[in-house]
Amino acid sequence: MQMLYGMALPVQAAVLAHGLRLRLYVPLGELIPGMAYLVRRLLENTSNQSWLRAGFVEHADDAALLAPPVPSVKAAEAVSLSEAGREQTFLNEPHRDFADAAQRGRFAEAVWASRLPAIPAPRGPEAVDRAVRRAAEALEAWQDQGCQGRAAILRRAAAALRDRRDELAGMVIREAGKTWREADADVCEAIDFCEYYAWEACQRLVPRDLGPRLGEANQLRYLPRGIAAVICPWNFPAAILTGMTTACLVTGNAVLLKPSGQTPAVAWALCEILWQSGVPSGVLQYLHGPGRTLGAALVRHPQVALVAFTGSKEVGLEILRSAGEFEPPQQAIKKVVCEMGGKNAIIVDESADLDEAVLGVRQSAFGYSGQKCSACSRAIVVQAVFEAFLHRLIESTRSLVLGDPLEPGTDIGPVIDEAAARKIREYIELGMREGRLELACPVPEGLESKVGKPFVGPHIFSGIRPEHRLAQEEIFGPVLAVMRVADFDQALDWANRSGYRLCGGVYSRKPSHLEKARRRFRVGNLYLNRPITGARVGRQPFGGFGLSGTGTQAGGPDYLLHFVLPQAVAENTLRHGFAPELD
C-alpha cells in the first residue's frame, strides 16, 4: 500500500500490524507548491464522493464501498451529423488519440506501409506558357460549375483525405521529418481547409442583395480573379498547400501549383486526390522546379492574376516587388496573398502558472524542431520569476527525446536538410557570442546516419537583449532566447521590438495584464495562457502583418475575399411599367 506521510496515522499503524507492506511518500520542494498539494489532498479526502468520507463519516457498509462506480444516469445515444447536416456547419477534424492502443496500432501500420509516390520530372520556366494556356482553356467551364458545385468537389476531397489520413501522415513523416503528432495534425488541418472553405464559400460568396430602392435591384456578387500561382513551403506540406490551393479553387480560379523542392511527393499525392475528387487537370496543374527560375516565371507571367505564397521574408518581399512591376500585355494588377515569417515572443509575468508556462513555451519553441513560422523564439520573463522559470524550462527540455520520427516515442525529429542545419548552427554560435548558453541538448550518436537527415537539439540562451541578432532574426530552428525584464510593461515593449507581427503569447493570471496585451501586443495571432502554435482552422484564423505578411488570415472568415473580385450590379426594374414590388 502507498500512503501520504503524516496523514491517517491510525490506518498506517493498522496496515503495519497486519504485516502488509507500506510505502510512505513525502512531497519535497518549496513551501507554497507543497501547501497547494496538501490542500488538494485534503479536498480529495473530504469531498462528498470521497471513499474515506463515506466509510469514516457516513459509516457506509462494505457493499456500498466496494460497489463499482457506475453512473446512475444512462448515457444518451450518440448523435452524428448526416452528410446534409455536415454541410450546414463546420467541425474541426479530431486528432488521433495515441493513448488509445487501437488508434496507435492502426496509425503505426499505415505509417510503416506508406511510401512516397513517384513524381514528374522538374520543369523549367518554359513550361509556364503551356500551363497558362491550358489553364485559360479550362477556366470558363470551371467557373460555370458555380460555388455549390466547386464546394461539393472540395467535400469529396476532404472525404478522400479522411480515408487516407494515416497513409498521408506517413508520407509527411518520411518526407518532412515530422513526428507522429505533428504529421497527424498537418493532415487534419488539410481536411479542415477543404471542409471550411467549401462551407465558407457557400455562406459568404453567394450573391447578396443590397439596400432596397423602389424600382431598382442592387446586388453584390463575387468574380474569380483568373489564373493563380500557388507557391508552397515545406514545413506544412499537407496543410498549407491544401489551404492555399482549395481557397483558389473554390472561388473559381485555376491553379498553377509549385510545391517546395523539399516536399514534392506529398504535394503530388494531394494533387492526385484533388483530381480524383473532380478538379479538372487543366484547372489544377503541378509544376515542380526551382523557385529562382520556375517560381519567378510564374510570378512574372502577364496572365497570372493572383499569387499565393507562404515562405521566407526574403522570397516574399521579392515576390511582392516582382508582382508589382507591370509588364504588357498584362491587363490587371496582380493580387499577392503573402504569408511570411515570425520572431514570436511569449511573455511570462510574475503571476503566471509556471507549470503551464514552461510546457507552453517548450511546446511552442521546440515542436517540429522550431521549424514553424509560429514557433516561439523569445521567452520574455519578468524578473520576479525569471530564475525559477529558466530552471524549470531547462529541466523540462532535457526530457525531450530526439529520435527517428517514424518511432512513436520521438518528441523531436530532424531538421529539413543540411542547409537548414548549417544555418541553425551558425545562429547557435552567434548566440554564444551575444548571450549565455544555458542548455544544448546533444544528438544521440548514430542517429543522423540511421535516419539519413541532420539533427539539431534544442538550445536555450539567456542574456539576450532586443538589439541582438538572436532577438531580431528568424532562425527557423530549435533555438530559444529567454530574456529578463523588470516588469510587464517592459516585456510588452521588448516583444514589440521586431518588424515581424505574426504570433505572440502571454502567461498571466492578472486580468489587467491580459487586457493590456490585447490592446498593445501588435501581432496577428495573440494567445493568452496557451501555446502559440497549433492554430485550428475556423477557430484561430492564422496570419500576421508587418514583415510577417500582407494581413491575410488563412482559415478565417475573410480569407476567401482575397481570391475574388467584388462586382456591384444595379438593375432598373421599372422597365415598361413592370414594378413587381408595388404589388
C-alpha positions as CSV (number, residue, x, y, z in Angstrom):
1,M,0.0,0.0,0.0
2,Q,1.0,3.6,-0.5
3,M,0.1,6.4,1.9
4,L,0.9,10.0,2.4
5,Y,3.4,10.8,5.2
6,G,1.7,12.5,8.2
7,M,-1.9,11.5,7.3
8,A,-4.2,8.8,8.7
9,L,-1.6,7.6,11.2
10,P,-4.0,5.0,12.8
11,V,-4.6,3.5,9.4
12,Q,-0.9,3.3,8.8
13,A,-0.4,1.5,12.2
14,A,-3.2,-0.9,11.3
15,V,-1.7,-1.8,8.0
16,L,1.7,-2.5,9.5
17,A,0.0,-4.5,12.3
18,H,-1.4,-6.8,9.6
19,G,2.0,-7.4,8.2
20,L,1.3,-5.6,4.9
21,R,4.0,-3.7,3.0
22,L,3.5,0.1,3.4
23,R,5.2,2.8,1.3
24,L,5.1,6.4,2.6
25,Y,5.7,9.2,0.2
26,V,6.6,12.8,1.0
27,P,6.3,15.9,-1.2
28,L,9.7,17.7,-1.4
29,G,10.4,21.2,-2.6
30,E,9.2,24.8,-1.9
31,L,6.6,25.6,0.7
32,I,3.9,27.2,-1.5
33,P,3.6,24.4,-4.1
34,G,3.8,21.9,-1.2
35,M,0.9,23.6,0.6
36,A,-1.1,23.5,-2.6
37,Y,-0.5,19.8,-2.9
38,L,-1.6,19.3,0.7
39,V,-4.8,21.3,0.2
40,R,-5.6,19.3,-2.9
41,R,-5.3,16.0,-0.9
42,L,-7.5,17.4,1.9
43,L,-10.2,18.3,-0.6
44,E,-10.0,14.9,-2.2
45,N,-10.3,13.1,1.1
46,T,-13.1,15.2,2.4
47,S,-15.3,15.6,-0.7
48,N,-18.9,14.3,-0.7
49,Q,-17.8,11.5,-3.1
50,S,-14.7,10.5,-1.1
51,W,-14.2,6.9,-0.2
52,L,-12.8,7.9,3.2
53,R,-15.6,10.2,4.0
54,A,-18.2,7.5,3.1
55,G,-16.5,5.0,5.3
56,F,-15.5,7.0,8.4
57,V,-18.1,9.8,8.5
58,E,-21.1,8.4,6.8
59,H,-20.4,4.8,8.0
60,A,-21.3,3.2,4.7
61,D,-21.3,-0.6,4.7
62,D,-18.7,-2.7,2.8
63,A,-21.0,-3.4,-0.1
64,A,-21.5,0.3,-0.8
65,L,-17.8,1.0,-0.5
66,L,-16.8,-1.9,-2.8
67,A,-19.6,-1.2,-5.4
68,P,-18.3,-0.3,-8.9
69,P,-18.6,3.5,-9.6
70,V,-21.2,3.0,-12.3
71,P,-23.0,6.3,-13.2
72,S,-26.7,6.2,-12.2
73,V,-27.7,8.2,-15.3
74,K,-27.9,6.3,-18.5
75,A,-25.8,8.0,-21.2
76,A,-27.7,9.4,-24.2
77,E,-27.3,7.7,-27.5
78,A,-24.6,9.3,-29.7
79,V,-25.9,11.7,-32.4
80,S,-23.9,12.0,-35.6
81,L,-24.4,14.6,-38.3
82,S,-25.7,13.4,-41.6
83,E,-23.9,14.5,-44.7
84,A,-26.6,17.0,-45.3
85,G,-26.2,18.4,-41.8
86,R,-22.4,18.4,-42.1
87,E,-22.8,20.9,-45.0
88,Q,-24.7,23.3,-42.7
89,T,-21.8,23.8,-40.3
90,F,-18.1,23.3,-39.8
91,L,-16.4,21.0,-37.3
92,N,-12.6,20.5,-36.9
93,E,-11.2,17.1,-37.8
94,P,-10.3,15.5,-34.4
95,H,-6.6,14.5,-34.0
96,R,-5.7,10.9,-33.3
97,D,-5.6,9.8,-29.6
98,F,-2.4,8.0,-29.4
99,A,-3.2,6.9,-25.9
100,D,-5.7,4.6,-27.5
101,A,-3.9,1.3,-28.4
102,A,-6.2,0.6,-31.3
103,Q,-5.7,4.0,-32.9
104,R,-2.0,3.8,-32.2
105,G,-1.7,0.4,-33.8
106,R,-3.6,1.4,-37.0
107,F,-1.5,4.5,-37.3
108,A,1.7,2.6,-36.9
109,E,0.7,0.1,-39.6
110,A,-0.2,2.9,-42.0
111,V,3.0,4.8,-41.4
112,W,5.3,1.8,-41.9
113,A,3.4,0.8,-45.0
114,S,3.4,4.3,-46.5
115,R,5.6,5.1,-49.5
116,L,6.4,8.3,-51.3
117,P,4.9,8.4,-54.8
118,A,7.0,8.9,-57.9
119,I,6.7,12.5,-59.1
120,P,7.1,14.1,-62.6
121,A,10.5,15.5,-63.6
122,P,11.3,19.0,-62.6
123,R,10.1,21.7,-65.0
124,G,11.8,24.8,-66.2
125,P,10.3,28.3,-66.9
126,E,9.5,27.3,-70.5
127,A,6.7,25.2,-69.1
128,V,4.8,28.2,-67.7
129,D,3.4,29.4,-71.0
130,R,2.0,26.0,-71.8
131,A,0.5,25.7,-68.4
132,V,-1.1,29.1,-68.6
133,R,-2.7,28.4,-72.0
134,R,-4.1,25.1,-70.7
135,A,-5.5,26.8,-67.5
136,A,-7.1,29.6,-69.6
137,E,-8.9,27.0,-71.8
138,A,-10.3,25.2,-68.7
139,L,-11.2,28.2,-66.7
140,E,-14.6,29.1,-68.1
141,A,-16.1,25.6,-67.6
142,W,-14.7,25.6,-64.0
143,Q,-16.3,28.9,-63.2
144,D,-19.6,27.7,-64.7
145,Q,-19.8,25.0,-62.1
146,G,-20.7,27.6,-59.6
147,C,-19.9,27.9,-56.0
148,Q,-22.0,25.0,-54.9
149,G,-20.5,22.6,-57.5
150,R,-17.0,23.5,-56.6
151,A,-17.7,23.2,-52.9
152,A,-19.1,19.7,-53.4
153,I,-15.8,18.7,-55.1
154,L,-13.9,20.1,-52.0
155,R,-16.1,18.0,-49.7
156,R,-15.3,14.9,-51.8
157,A,-11.6,15.7,-51.5
158,A,-12.0,16.1,-47.7
159,A,-13.6,12.6,-47.5
160,A,-10.8,11.1,-49.6
161,L,-8.2,12.8,-47.3
162,R,-10.0,11.4,-44.3
163,D,-10.0,7.9,-45.7
164,R,-6.2,8.1,-46.3
165,R,-5.2,10.4,-43.5
166,D,-2.8,7.9,-41.7
167,E,-1.2,7.0,-45.0
168,L,-0.7,10.7,-45.9
169,A,0.7,11.3,-42.4
170,G,3.2,8.6,-43.0
171,M,4.3,10.4,-46.2
172,V,4.7,13.6,-44.2
173,I,6.8,11.8,-41.6
174,R,9.1,10.3,-44.3
175,E,9.5,13.4,-46.4
176,A,9.3,16.3,-44.0
177,G,10.6,14.5,-40.8
178,K,7.6,15.3,-38.7
179,T,6.8,13.3,-35.6
180,W,3.6,11.3,-35.3
181,R,1.5,14.1,-33.6
182,E,2.9,16.8,-35.9
183,A,2.2,14.8,-39.0
184,D,-1.3,13.8,-37.9
185,A,-2.1,17.5,-37.1
186,D,-0.8,18.5,-40.5
187,V,-3.2,16.2,-42.4
188,C,-6.1,17.1,-40.1
189,E,-5.6,20.7,-41.0
190,A,-5.6,19.9,-44.7
191,I,-9.0,18.2,-44.2
192,D,-10.2,21.2,-42.3
193,F,-9.3,23.6,-45.1
194,C,-11.3,21.6,-47.6
195,E,-14.3,21.5,-45.4
196,Y,-14.1,25.0,-44.1
197,Y,-13.6,26.8,-47.4
198,A,-16.4,24.7,-49.0
199,W,-18.6,25.8,-46.2
200,E,-17.4,29.4,-46.1
201,A,-17.7,29.9,-49.8
202,C,-21.4,28.8,-49.8
203,Q,-22.1,31.2,-46.9
204,R,-20.1,34.2,-48.0
205,L,-19.6,34.3,-51.7
206,V,-23.3,33.9,-52.9
207,P,-24.8,37.0,-54.5
208,R,-26.2,39.3,-51.8
209,D,-29.0,41.8,-52.2
210,L,-28.1,45.4,-51.1
211,G,-30.2,48.3,-49.8
212,P,-33.7,48.4,-51.3
213,R,-34.9,51.2,-53.5
214,L,-38.2,51.4,-55.3
215,G,-37.8,50.5,-59.0
216,E,-34.2,49.3,-58.6
217,A,-32.5,46.0,-57.6
218,N,-28.9,46.1,-56.2
219,Q,-26.8,43.1,-55.7
220,L,-23.2,42.4,-54.7
221,R,-21.5,39.5,-56.5
222,Y,-18.0,38.0,-56.4
223,L,-16.0,37.1,-59.5
224,P,-12.9,34.8,-59.8
225,R,-9.7,36.6,-60.4
226,G,-8.5,34.1,-63.0
227,I,-5.2,32.1,-63.0
228,A,-3.4,31.8,-59.7
229,A,0.2,30.8,-59.0
230,V,0.4,28.9,-55.6
231,I,3.9,28.7,-54.2
232,C,4.1,26.4,-51.1
233,P,6.5,25.9,-48.2
234,W,7.9,22.5,-46.9
235,N,7.1,22.8,-43.2
236,F,3.4,22.2,-43.6
237,P,3.4,20.1,-46.8
238,A,-0.2,19.0,-46.4
239,A,-2.0,21.8,-44.6
240,I,-0.6,25.0,-46.2
241,L,-0.6,23.6,-49.7
242,T,-4.1,22.3,-49.4
243,G,-5.3,25.6,-47.8
244,M,-3.9,27.9,-50.5
245,T,-4.9,25.6,-53.3
246,T,-8.5,25.0,-52.2
247,A,-9.0,28.7,-51.5
248,C,-8.1,29.4,-55.1
249,L,-10.2,26.5,-56.5
250,V,-13.5,27.1,-54.5
251,T,-13.5,30.7,-55.6
252,G,-13.4,29.7,-59.3
253,N,-9.7,30.3,-60.1
254,A,-7.3,28.0,-61.9
255,V,-4.2,26.9,-60.0
256,L,-0.6,26.5,-61.2
257,L,0.9,24.8,-58.1
258,K,4.7,24.9,-57.4
259,P,5.5,22.8,-54.3
260,S,8.6,23.1,-52.2
261,G,11.6,21.3,-53.5
262,Q,12.0,19.5,-50.2
263,T,8.4,18.0,-50.1
264,P,7.3,17.4,-53.8
265,A,6.0,13.9,-53.2
266,V,3.4,14.9,-50.6
267,A,2.2,17.7,-52.9
268,W,1.8,15.2,-55.8
269,A,-0.2,12.9,-53.6
270,L,-2.5,15.7,-52.6
271,C,-2.9,16.8,-56.2
272,E,-3.9,13.3,-57.2
273,I,-6.6,13.3,-54.5
274,L,-8.0,16.6,-55.8
275,W,-8.0,15.4,-59.4
276,Q,-9.8,12.2,-58.4
277,S,-12.3,14.2,-56.5
278,G,-13.3,16.1,-59.6
279,V,-10.9,19.0,-60.1
280,P,-10.1,19.1,-63.8
281,S,-6.4,18.6,-64.7
282,G,-6.3,21.9,-66.6
283,V,-7.7,23.8,-63.6
284,L,-5.0,22.3,-61.2
285,Q,-1.6,21.8,-62.6
286,Y,1.5,20.6,-60.8
287,L,4.7,22.4,-61.7
288,H,7.8,21.1,-59.8
289,G,11.0,23.0,-60.2
290,P,13.5,25.5,-58.8
291,G,11.9,28.6,-57.2
292,R,14.5,31.0,-58.6
293,T,13.6,30.1,-62.2
294,L,10.2,28.4,-62.3
295,G,8.7,30.3,-59.4
296,A,10.0,33.6,-60.7
297,A,8.5,32.9,-64.2
298,L,5.1,32.1,-62.6
299,V,5.0,35.4,-60.7
300,R,6.0,37.5,-63.7
301,H,3.7,35.9,-66.2
302,P,1.3,38.6,-67.5
303,Q,-1.8,36.2,-67.4
304,V,-1.2,35.2,-63.8
305,A,-3.7,37.4,-61.9
306,L,-3.1,36.1,-58.4
307,V,0.0,34.9,-56.4
308,A,-0.5,33.0,-53.2
309,F,2.8,32.4,-51.3
310,T,3.9,31.1,-47.9
311,G,7.6,31.1,-47.1
312,S,10.5,33.3,-46.0
313,K,10.6,37.1,-45.7
314,E,13.3,37.4,-48.4
315,V,11.4,35.4,-51.0
316,G,8.1,37.0,-50.1
317,L,9.4,40.5,-50.5
318,E,10.9,39.6,-53.9
319,I,7.5,38.3,-55.0
320,L,5.8,41.5,-53.9
321,R,8.3,43.6,-55.8
322,S,8.2,41.4,-58.9
323,A,4.4,41.2,-58.9
324,G,4.2,45.0,-58.6
325,E,6.0,45.5,-61.9
326,F,3.6,46.0,-64.8
327,E,4.6,44.1,-68.0
328,P,2.4,44.3,-71.2
329,P,0.3,42.5,-72.3
330,Q,-0.7,42.3,-68.6
331,Q,-4.3,43.6,-68.2
332,A,-4.7,43.6,-64.4
333,I,-2.7,44.5,-61.2
334,K,-1.6,41.2,-59.6
335,K,-3.1,40.3,-56.2
336,V,-0.5,38.9,-53.8
337,V,-1.6,36.9,-50.8
338,C,1.7,36.6,-48.9
339,E,2.4,35.0,-45.6
340,M,6.0,35.1,-44.3
341,G,8.0,34.5,-41.1
342,G,7.9,35.4,-37.5
343,K,10.0,36.3,-34.5
344,N,7.4,35.3,-32.0
345,A,7.6,36.1,-28.2
346,I,5.8,34.7,-25.2
347,I,5.6,36.9,-22.1
348,V,5.6,35.3,-18.7
349,D,4.7,37.6,-15.8
350,E,5.1,37.3,-12.0
351,S,1.5,35.9,-11.6
352,A,1.8,33.2,-14.3
353,D,1.2,29.5,-13.6
354,L,4.7,28.3,-14.2
355,D,3.7,24.7,-14.8
356,E,1.6,25.9,-17.8
357,A,4.1,28.5,-18.9
358,V,7.0,26.1,-19.0
359,L,5.1,23.5,-21.1
360,G,3.6,26.1,-23.4
361,V,7.0,27.7,-24.1
362,R,8.7,24.3,-24.6
363,Q,6.0,23.1,-27.0
364,S,5.9,26.4,-28.9
365,A,9.7,26.6,-29.2
366,F,10.8,23.1,-29.9
367,G,7.8,21.4,-31.6
368,Y,8.9,20.2,-35.1
369,S,12.4,21.4,-34.1
370,G,11.2,25.0,-34.2
371,Q,10.6,24.8,-38.0
372,K,7.3,26.8,-37.9
373,C,6.7,30.4,-38.7
374,S,4.6,30.5,-35.5
375,A,7.3,29.0,-33.3
376,C,8.4,30.8,-30.1
377,S,11.9,32.1,-30.4
378,R,11.8,34.7,-27.5
379,A,10.5,34.0,-24.0
380,I,10.3,37.3,-22.2
381,V,10.2,36.7,-18.4
382,V,9.6,39.2,-15.6
383,Q,12.5,39.4,-13.1
384,A,10.5,38.0,-10.1
385,V,10.1,34.6,-11.7
386,F,13.0,34.5,-14.2
387,E,15.3,32.2,-12.3
388,A,12.5,29.7,-11.4
389,F,11.1,29.7,-14.9
390,L,14.5,29.3,-16.6
391,H,15.5,26.4,-14.3
392,R,12.2,24.5,-14.8
393,L,12.3,25.1,-18.6
394,I,15.8,23.7,-18.8
395,E,14.9,20.6,-16.9
396,S,11.7,20.1,-18.8
397,T,13.5,20.5,-22.2
398,R,16.1,17.9,-21.1
399,S,13.4,15.3,-21.1
400,L,12.5,15.7,-24.8
401,V,13.5,12.7,-26.9
402,L,15.4,13.2,-30.1
403,G,14.9,10.3,-32.4
404,D,13.6,8.8,-35.6
405,P,10.2,10.4,-36.4
406,L,8.9,7.0,-37.5
407,E,9.1,5.9,-33.9
408,P,6.1,6.9,-31.6
409,G,8.2,7.9,-28.7
410,T,10.1,10.7,-30.6
411,D,9.5,14.2,-29.4
412,I,11.9,16.0,-31.8
413,G,12.9,14.7,-35.2
414,P,15.4,16.0,-37.8
415,V,15.6,19.4,-39.5
416,I,14.6,19.5,-43.1
417,D,18.1,19.4,-44.7
418,E,21.8,20.1,-44.3
419,A,21.5,23.7,-45.4
420,A,18.9,24.4,-42.7
421,A,21.1,22.6,-40.1
422,R,24.1,24.8,-41.1
423,K,22.1,28.0,-40.7
424,I,20.8,26.9,-37.3
425,R,24.3,26.1,-36.1
426,E,25.6,29.5,-37.2
427,Y,22.9,31.1,-35.0
428,I,23.9,28.9,-32.1
429,E,27.5,30.2,-32.5
430,L,26.2,33.7,-32.7
431,G,24.1,33.1,-29.5
432,M,27.2,32.1,-27.6
433,R,28.8,35.4,-28.5
434,E,25.8,37.5,-27.8
435,G,24.5,35.8,-24.6
436,R,25.0,32.8,-22.4
437,L,24.3,29.2,-23.4
438,E,22.0,27.6,-20.8
439,L,21.2,24.3,-22.5
440,A,22.4,22.4,-25.5
441,C,20.7,19.1,-26.0
442,P,23.1,16.5,-27.6
443,V,22.1,14.5,-30.6
444,P,22.4,10.7,-29.8
445,E,25.3,9.1,-31.5
446,G,24.5,7.3,-34.8
447,L,21.0,8.9,-35.1
448,E,21.8,11.0,-38.2
449,S,23.2,8.0,-40.1
450,K,20.2,5.9,-39.0
451,V,17.6,8.4,-40.1
452,G,19.5,9.9,-43.1
453,K,18.8,13.5,-42.1
454,P,20.6,16.1,-39.9
455,F,19.6,16.8,-36.3
456,V,20.0,19.9,-34.1
457,G,19.0,19.6,-30.5
458,P,17.2,22.3,-28.5
459,H,19.3,25.2,-27.4
460,I,18.4,27.8,-24.8
461,F,20.2,31.1,-24.3
462,S,19.9,33.8,-21.7
463,G,21.4,37.3,-21.5
464,I,19.9,38.3,-24.9
465,R,18.7,41.9,-25.4
466,P,16.3,43.3,-28.0
467,E,19.1,44.7,-30.2
468,H,20.9,41.4,-30.5
469,R,20.5,39.5,-33.8
470,L,19.3,36.4,-31.9
471,A,16.3,38.6,-30.8
472,Q,15.7,40.1,-34.3
473,E,16.3,37.5,-37.0
474,E,14.1,34.5,-37.8
475,I,16.1,31.3,-37.1
476,F,13.6,28.5,-38.0
477,G,15.2,26.0,-35.7
478,P,15.2,24.9,-32.0
479,V,16.9,28.0,-30.6
480,L,15.2,30.0,-27.8
481,A,16.3,33.2,-26.2
482,V,15.0,33.6,-22.6
483,M,15.0,37.4,-21.9
484,R,14.9,39.0,-18.5
485,V,12.7,42.2,-17.9
486,A,11.8,44.3,-14.9
487,D,8.0,44.3,-15.3
488,F,5.1,43.6,-17.7
489,D,5.3,47.0,-19.5
490,Q,8.9,46.4,-20.4
491,A,8.0,42.9,-21.5
492,L,5.4,44.3,-24.0
493,D,7.9,46.9,-25.2
494,W,10.6,44.2,-25.9
495,A,8.0,41.9,-27.5
496,N,7.0,44.7,-30.0
497,R,10.6,45.5,-30.9
498,S,10.5,43.4,-34.0
499,G,9.3,44.0,-37.5
500,Y,7.6,40.6,-37.5
501,R,4.0,40.7,-36.4
502,L,2.8,37.1,-36.6
503,C,2.3,35.4,-33.2
504,G,2.6,36.3,-29.5
505,G,1.6,34.9,-26.2
506,V,1.1,35.9,-22.6
507,Y,1.0,33.7,-19.5
508,S,-0.6,35.7,-16.7
509,R,-3.3,35.4,-14.1
510,K,-3.9,39.2,-14.0
511,P,-6.9,40.3,-16.0
512,S,-5.3,43.8,-16.3
513,H,-2.2,42.3,-17.9
514,L,-4.3,40.2,-20.3
515,E,-6.4,43.2,-21.3
516,K,-3.3,45.4,-21.8
517,A,-1.8,42.7,-24.1
518,R,-5.0,42.7,-26.2
519,R,-4.5,46.4,-26.7
520,R,-0.8,46.7,-27.1
521,F,0.7,43.4,-28.3
522,R,0.9,44.0,-32.1
523,V,0.6,40.6,-33.6
524,G,-1.9,38.9,-35.9
525,N,-2.4,35.9,-33.5
526,L,-2.4,36.6,-29.8
527,Y,-2.6,33.6,-27.5
528,L,-3.3,34.0,-23.8
529,N,-2.3,31.3,-21.3
530,R,-1.8,28.7,-24.0
531,P,0.9,27.7,-26.5
532,I,1.3,29.9,-29.6
533,T,1.5,27.1,-32.1
534,G,-1.3,24.8,-33.3
535,A,-3.9,27.2,-34.7
536,R,-7.1,25.4,-35.7
537,V,-9.0,26.3,-38.9
538,G,-12.1,28.3,-38.2
539,R,-11.2,29.0,-34.6
540,Q,-7.9,30.7,-34.8
541,P,-7.5,32.3,-38.3
542,F,-3.8,32.5,-38.9
543,G,-1.7,35.2,-40.4
544,G,0.2,38.4,-39.5
545,F,1.2,41.8,-40.7
546,G,4.4,43.9,-40.7
547,L,7.2,41.8,-42.0
548,S,5.1,38.7,-41.5
549,G,2.7,39.2,-44.4
550,T,0.1,41.3,-46.0
551,G,-2.5,40.9,-43.3
552,T,-4.5,37.9,-44.6
553,Q,-5.5,35.2,-42.2
554,A,-5.9,31.7,-43.5
555,G,-8.7,29.6,-42.1
556,G,-10.8,32.7,-41.3
557,P,-14.0,34.3,-42.5
558,D,-12.2,37.0,-44.5
559,Y,-9.6,34.8,-46.3
560,L,-11.6,33.9,-49.4
561,L,-12.4,37.5,-50.2
562,H,-8.7,37.9,-51.2
563,F,-9.2,35.4,-54.1
564,V,-12.2,37.2,-55.7
565,L,-13.2,40.5,-57.2
566,P,-16.4,42.3,-56.0
567,Q,-18.9,43.3,-58.5
568,A,-21.9,45.6,-57.8
569,V,-24.9,45.0,-60.1
570,A,-27.7,47.7,-60.3
571,E,-30.8,46.9,-62.3
572,N,-33.7,49.2,-63.2
573,T,-36.8,47.1,-62.6
574,L,-39.3,49.8,-63.8
575,R,-38.8,48.8,-67.5
576,H,-42.1,49.2,-69.4
577,G,-44.0,49.8,-66.2
578,F,-43.0,46.5,-64.7
579,A,-42.7,47.0,-60.9
580,P,-43.5,43.8,-59.0
581,E,-42.5,45.3,-55.7
582,L,-45.6,47.6,-55.9
583,D,-48.0,44.6,-55.7
